[in-house]
Amino acid sequence: MRAMVIDGFGGADHLHPAELPEPAAAAGEVLIRILAAGVNPVDWKIREGYLAAMFPHRFPLIPGWDAAGTVAALGVDVADFAVGDRVWAYCRKPIVQGGTYAEFVVMTARDVAAMPVHLDFEHAAAMPLVGLTSWQALFDAAGLIAGQSVLIHAGAGGIGSIAVQLAKNAGARVVATAGPQNRTYVRDLGADHVVDYTAGDFVPAVRALFPEGVDVVFDTIGGETQTRSYQALRRNGCLISIVDEPRLEEAGGFGVRAAFVFVSPNGNQLRKLAAMIDAGDIRPPAISVMPLSAAAEAQRLSQQGHVRGKIVLKVG
Ligand SMILES: NC(=O)c1ccc[n+]([C@@H]2O[C@H](COP(=O)([O-])OP(=O)(O)OC[C@H]3O[C@@H](n4cnc5c(N)ncnc54)[C@H](OP(=O)(O)O)[C@@H]3O)[C@@H](O)[C@H]2O)c1
């Protein structure tokens, strides 16, 4: 099969095309014929070697954790799918090697789900990782409920594009940060307020909107943004970061709770997201589509940190 691979950690020019054996579905697994693969910042972080201590890696390594495509084969004991079904999946596995920048991937069947009925493969491939991360951060970790207020950083990014919609759909009041060129995009996602993070400190801008502070901060930036975010929270509020592990003493000093989330595969949550898209409650991020062979360029763009929505690699 065709794939884009790296043979060691390094810059984007390490990514090169390769012809590799097609994987086979073991018991309990699904072989997916990938038609589109989502690009996420974690892909270039893996390529640079930043996650080497967190997960075992093997080379040649195919990056990519997001797939949309059709079922090509089923391992024994897999009864929930039929060959040809349109599926999507967040394909993180215990060993980082067989990713989705390729024509085929195998994944545990329970973490694969039918994709939304009326969605094309490119938009579907933009969803699993950011959809699951946003769900697990906002609902599982923060416990966000109707009537609460939430500050979502980077509302125009891959995560922000879904988090803003999920929070709004849950009945929360949403303020998101974005650069001025993304104000309209983020408003159209459903944000009640957009704060231009390039115009100055976001804390007074958020406090002007929510004088007692917000109930939840979704930190998709980390560093200084995380530290300053505590001042935008109300007492007993909570900050969930997906970038930097919060320091619990620092959070405690502000009288708030803080936690880190690393997204897990979850077929049930993918089914909920598919149902929400089919019902018209949420929609995928804006996408830019590039060919699989342009994976290095796609990662360079992602690494610059200003993609609106998602980049998707067209595979099939
Ligand atoms: N722990 C986990 O499980 C997990 C899961 C997914 C993602 N992540 C991490 O979360 C981060 C965000 O992911 P993503 O996919 O949303 O990234 P992304 O799509 O690359 O984010 C790009 C967006 O960030 C905005 N941005 C950049 N700097 C900003 C700032 N200081 N304040 C506000 N917005 C800013 C840009 O908007 P402008 O052009 O307007 O500046 C751009 O739209 C990444 O570091 C990623 O690795 C972690």
The ligand as an SDF file (V2000), in Angstrom:
LIG
                    3D

 48 52  0  0  0  0  0  0  0  0999 V2000
   -4.0700   16.3140   24.9020 N   0  0  0  0  0  0  0  0  0  0  0  0
   -4.7780   15.9560   23.8420 C   0  0  0  0  0  0  0  0  0  0  0  0
   -5.4320   14.9080   23.8320 O   0  0  0  0  0  0  0  0  0  0  0  0
   -4.8200   16.8470   22.6230 C   0  0  0  0  0  0  0  0  0  0  0  0
   -5.7480   16.5600   21.6090 C   0  0  0  0  0  0  0  0  0  0  0  0
   -5.8120   17.4230   20.5290 C   0  0  0  0  0  0  0  0  0  0  0  0
   -4.9680   18.5210   20.4450 C   0  0  0  0  0  0  0  0  0  0  0  0
   -4.0670   18.7490   21.4180 N   0  0  0  0  0  0  0  0  0  0  0  0
   -3.1840   19.9170   21.3600 C   0  0  0  0  0  0  0  0  0  0  0  0
   -4.0070   21.0620   21.4960 O   0  0  0  0  0  0  0  0  0  0  0  0
   -3.4730   22.1350   20.7510 C   0  0  0  0  0  0  0  0  0  0  0  0
   -4.5480   22.7010   19.8490 C   0  0  0  0  0  0  0  0  0  0  0  0
   -4.8930   21.7270   18.8760 O   0  0  0  0  0  0  0  0  0  0  0  0
   -5.6480   22.1730   17.5420 P   0  0  0  0  0  0  0  0  0  0  0  0
   -5.8230   20.9680   16.7220 O   0  0  0  0  0  0  0  0  0  0  0  0
   -6.8290   23.0180   17.8470 O   0  0  0  0  0  0  0  0  0  0  0  0
   -4.5030   23.1090   16.9030 O   0  0  0  0  0  0  0  0  0  0  0  0
   -4.5740   23.9700   15.5890 P   0  0  0  0  0  0  0  0  0  0  0  0
   -5.7670   23.6020   14.7900 O   0  0  0  0  0  0  0  0  0  0  0  0
   -3.2460   23.9030   14.9340 O   0  0  0  0  0  0  0  0  0  0  0  0
   -4.7590   25.4550   16.1500 O   0  0  0  0  0  0  0  0  0  0  0  0
   -4.5780   26.5000   15.2610 C   0  0  0  0  0  0  0  0  0  0  0  0
   -5.3800   27.6980   15.7400 C   0  0  0  0  0  0  0  0  0  0  0  0
   -4.8070   28.2280   16.9260 O   0  0  0  0  0  0  0  0  0  0  0  0
   -5.0730   29.6220   16.9450 C   0  0  0  0  0  0  0  0  0  0  0  0
   -4.1100   30.2530   17.8450 N   0  0  0  0  0  0  0  0  0  0  0  0
   -2.7560   30.2080   17.7660 C   0  0  0  0  0  0  0  0  0  0  0  0
   -2.2050   30.8520   18.8360 N   0  0  0  0  0  0  0  0  0  0  0  0
   -3.2630   31.2950   19.5940 C   0  0  0  0  0  0  0  0  0  0  0  0
   -3.3710   32.0130   20.8260 C   0  0  0  0  0  0  0  0  0  0  0  0
   -2.2750   32.4100   21.5090 N   0  0  0  0  0  0  0  0  0  0  0  0
   -4.6000   32.2610   21.3200 N   0  0  0  0  0  0  0  0  0  0  0  0
   -5.7030   31.8770   20.6570 C   0  0  0  0  0  0  0  0  0  0  0  0
   -5.6820   31.2080   19.4810 N   0  0  0  0  0  0  0  0  0  0  0  0
   -4.4640   30.9200   18.9750 C   0  0  0  0  0  0  0  0  0  0  0  0
   -4.9510   30.0250   15.5020 C   0  0  0  0  0  0  0  0  0  0  0  0
   -5.8260   31.0730   15.2810 O   0  0  0  0  0  0  0  0  0  0  0  0
   -5.2920   32.4780   14.7050 P   0  0  0  0  0  0  0  0  0  0  0  0
   -4.8250   32.1880   13.2920 O   0  0  0  0  0  0  0  0  0  0  0  0
   -6.5130   33.3290   14.8100 O   0  0  0  0  0  0  0  0  0  0  0  0
   -4.1420   32.8990   15.5650 O   0  0  0  0  0  0  0  0  0  0  0  0
   -5.3860   28.7880   14.7140 C   0  0  0  0  0  0  0  0  0  0  0  0
   -6.6940   28.9020   14.2180 O   0  0  0  0  0  0  0  0  0  0  0  0
   -2.2430   21.5610   20.0230 C   0  0  0  0  0  0  0  0  0  0  0  0
   -1.0920   21.8680   20.7760 O   0  0  0  0  0  0  0  0  0  0  0  0
   -2.4870   20.0730   20.0290 C   0  0  0  0  0  0  0  0  0  0  0  0
   -1.3100   19.2770   19.9480 O   0  0  0  0  0  0  0  0  0  0  0  0
   -3.9650   17.9310   22.5070 C   0  0  0  0  0  0  0  0  0  0  0  0
  1  2  1  0
  2  3  2  0
  2  4  1  0
  4  5  1  0
  4 48  2  0
  5  6  2  0
  6  7  1  0
  7  8  2  0
  8  9  1  0
  8 48  1  0
  9 10  1  0
  9 46  1  0
 10 11  1  0
 11 12  1  0
 11 44  1  0
 12 13  1  0
 13 14  1  0
 14 15  2  0
 14 16  1  0
 14 17  1  0
 17 18  1  0
 18 19  2  0
 18 20  1  0
 18 21  1  0
 21 22  1  0
 22 23  1  0
 23 24  1  0
 23 42  1  0
 24 25  1  0
 25 26  1  0
 25 36  1  0
 26 27  1  0
 26 35  1  0
 27 28  2  0
 28 29  1  0
 29 30  1  0
 29 35  2  0
 30 31  1  0
 30 32  2  0
 32 33  1  0
 33 34  2  0
 34 35  1  0
 36 37  1  0
 36 42  1  0
 37 38  1  0
 38 39  2  0
 38 40  1  0
 38 41  1  0
 42 43  1  0
 44 45  1  0
 44 46  1  0
 46 47  1  0
M  CHG  2   8   1  16  -1
M  END
$$$$
